[in-house]
């Protein structure tokens, strides 16, 4: 099946494909071996799963100090 790229860089997906993902509005996109990969994503409010975010940060070894350092870096004004 073909998908059309519009002049606004939007892809129009065939109905047959889209109906397999009922209720999905967002897809994570990546490129692998010259192919566009779309992975369905379920969006949730941050506070609905804060424990999950904290667990993932812990699993990744991200500390509160890392967050403070990242915020400081992001707020730096470019010279």
Backbone as a ProteinNet text record, in pm:
[ID]
protein_1_A
[PRIMARY]
XXXXXXXXXXXXXXXXXXXXXXXXXXXXXXXXXXXXXXXXXXXXXXXXXXXXXXXXXXXXXXXXXXXXXXXXXXXXXXX
[TERTIARY]
83.4	0	88.1	37.5	112.1	63	157.4	124.8	172.5	94.6	127	189	299.4	362.5	307.1	246.1	184.9	289.4	249	339.6	378.5	303.1	333.7	409.6	472	550.5	468	341.7	256.7	232.2	226.7	198	50.6	-10.2	-147.3	-139.5	-184.9	-177.6	-307.1	-297.6	-417.8	-511.8	-642.4	-742.3	-723	-682.5	-664.5	-557	-457.6	-351	-398.4	-457.8	-499.7	-603.1	-692.9	-797	-741.2	-616.8	-551.7	-508.6	-509	-464.4	-576.9	-691.2	-810.2	-781.2	-808.9	-791.4	-651.9	-557.1	-420.5	-410	-359.8	-342.5	-197	-106.6	34.6	119.3	225.1	320.3	461.5	544.6	686.2	748.4	830.1	887.7	1038.3	1092.6	1237.4	1269	1396	1442.5	1541.3	1517.5	1606.7	1629.4	1753.3	1789.8	1711	1694.9	1624.9	1474.3	1418.8	1273.5	1220.9	1101	1034.9	959.8	986.9	922.4	825	700.3	597.2	557.7	565.9	528.8	418.2	301.8	192.3	234	189.1	221.6	92	78.6	-36.6	5.2	-58.6	-25.5	-104.3	-34.4	-97.8	-52.3	-136.7	-91.2	24.2	120.5	237.5	200.9	106.2	72.4	-4.3	-54	-127.8	-34.3	93.7	186.1	321.9	321.4	444.7	533.9	474.7	554.1	631.8	569.3	637.2	754.7	736.9	845.9	961.1	928.5	1033.1	1106.4	1033.1	1096.3	1190.6	1146.3	1231.5	1357.2	1342.5	1459.6	1555.7	1501.1	1584.8	1654.9	1580.7	1639.2	1751.6	1737.2	1839.2	1953.4	1939.8	2044.6	2044.7	1930.3	1918.9	1884.7	1968.1	1950.2	1889.7	1839.7	1791.3	1900.9	2024.6	2136.2	2152.2	2131.1	2137.6	2031.4	1913.3	1803.6	1836.5	1885.4	1921.5	2030.4	2128.2	2236.3	2181.6	2088.5	2029.6	1948.7	1874.5	1796.3	1888.2	1994.7	2092.5	2152.2	2191.7	2249	2149	2024	1922.1	1889.7	1905.1	1871.6	1987.4	2105.7	2220.4	2193.3	2231.9	2219.2	2340.8	2315.6	2426.6	2500.2	2631.4	2713.3	2722.1
-117.8	0	124.4	225.8	350.1	451.7	532.1	646.6	770	875.8	996.4	1101.3	1161.1	1272.1	1400.7	1484.1	1607.9	1718.9	1832	1946	2003.4	1969.3	2015.4	1909.5	1815.1	1707	1620.3	1599.2	1510.4	1384.4	1270.2	1143.9	1110.2	1070.5	1022.1	870.1	805	659.1	596.8	482	413.2	374.2	382.8	348.1	206.9	115	-25.1	-38	48.4	46.4	113.9	230.8	310.6	236.9	163.1	95.9	-14.8	-55.9	-154.2	-91.2	42.7	115.2	204.1	144.4	215.6	292.6	421.7	504.2	561.4	522	572.9	704	808.1	938.5	972.3	914	948.2	824.9	847	742.1	795.1	714.9	747.7	712.7	800.8	777.9	764.5	680.5	665.8	616.6	619.8	569.6	457.5	342.5	227.8	166.8	159.5	99.5	159.5	292.4	359.8	344.3	296.9	279.2	367.3	417.9	494.8	395.9	400.2	310.9	393.4	348.7	412.4	316.4	362.7	279.8	352.4	289.1	354.9	395	513.8	565.5	603.3	562.4	601	719.5	832.7	953.7	954.6	988.7	998.1	1126.3	1183	1296.6	1251.5	1338.8	1304.4	1257.4	1326.4	1289.6	1158.4	1108.3	981.9	864.4	881.6	770.8	819.2	908.9	965.3	857.4	758.8	651	577.2	559.9	493.5	574.6	707.7	795.9	788.9	793.4	786.5	652.7	544.3	412.7	407.6	461.7	460.2	544	659.4	742.2	665.3	596.5	517.1	405.3	337.2	228.7	278.9	403.1	461.3	525.3	529.3	587.5	739.1	799.9	945.6	992.8	1082.9	1131.8	1273	1318.6	1457.2	1558.2	1526.3	1614.1	1622.5	1510.1	1509.7	1602.9	1599	1683.7	1830.9	1862.6	2001.5	2050.3	1966.5	2002.2	2024	1939.3	1953.2	2082	2116	2239.1	2360	2358.9	2467.9	2483	2371.4	2373.7	2431.1	2387.1	2430.4	2579.5	2632.2	2772.9	2868.4	2814.2	2898.3	2980.7	3105.3	3190.1	3169.8	3160.9	3145.8	3277.2	3267.2	3388	3437.1
0	0	0	-62	-71.1	31.3	79.2	164.2	88.3	91.9	16.9	107.8	60.9	130.4	71.4	157.6	109.7	100.9	45.5	32.6	168.4	272.6	408.3	488.1	417.6	479.2	574	540.3	617.4	535.6	606.3	539.3	553.8	444.6	447.3	440.2	548.2	555.2	503.7	439.7	390.5	505.7	479.6	580.8	634.4	547.9	589.1	696.6	690	790.3	918.1	905	1020.8	1105.1	1043	1121.5	1211.2	1186.8	1274.2	1406.6	1413.7	1531.8	1584.4	1607.8	1653.5	1781.8	1782	1900.4	1918	1834.3	1845.4	1768	1834.5	1769.5	1745.8	1824.7	1815.7	1786.4	1710.3	1678.2	1701.1	1762.9	1774.1	1638.5	1586.2	1454.4	1462.8	1376	1364.6	1224.7	1190.8	1062.1	1089.6	1028.5	1042.7	905.2	865.3	736.5	620.6	621.1	512.8	514.7	625.7	638.9	751.3	733.8	839.4	927.5	1056.5	1152.4	1236	1243.9	1325.9	1437	1561.4	1675.9	1751.3	1771.1	1842	1982.9	2024.5	2157	2226.5	2351.2	2431.9	2517.4	2496.9	2572.2	2702.3	2812.4	2942.9	3010.7	3093.2	3173.8	3264.2	3284.3	3364.2	3503.4	3568.7	3705.6	3715.6	3602.8	3605.1	3627.2	3597.3	3610.4	3660.1	3756.2	3808.5	3869.7	3932.7	3991.8	3883.1	3767.4	3656	3604.2	3599	3554.8	3654	3781.7	3884.1	3879	3854.5	3844.4	3724.5	3611.5	3492.6	3515.2	3578.5	3609.9	3699.8	3799.4	3889.4	3812.2	3725.7	3645.1	3555.8	3507.3	3419.6	3498	3630.3	3712.6	3712.6	3680.2	3678.8	3819.5	3871.4	4008	4005.9	4120.5	4127.9	4091.2	4124.6	4089	3936.5	3867.8	3721.4	3663	3721.6	3673.2	3695.5	3816.1	3846.5	3751.1	3722.9	3630.3	3489.3	3446.7	3313.1	3301.6	3406.5	3405	3399.5	3477.7	3476.9	3337.1	3277.2	3142.2	3041.5	3049.7	2953.6	2967.4	3087.3	3111.8	3081.2	3050.8	3020.3	2895.2	2900.2	2783.2	2695.1	2565.4	2471.1	2460.2	2453.3	2441.9	2300
[MASK]
+++++++++++++++++++++++++++++++++++++++++++++++++++++++++++++++++++++++++++++++

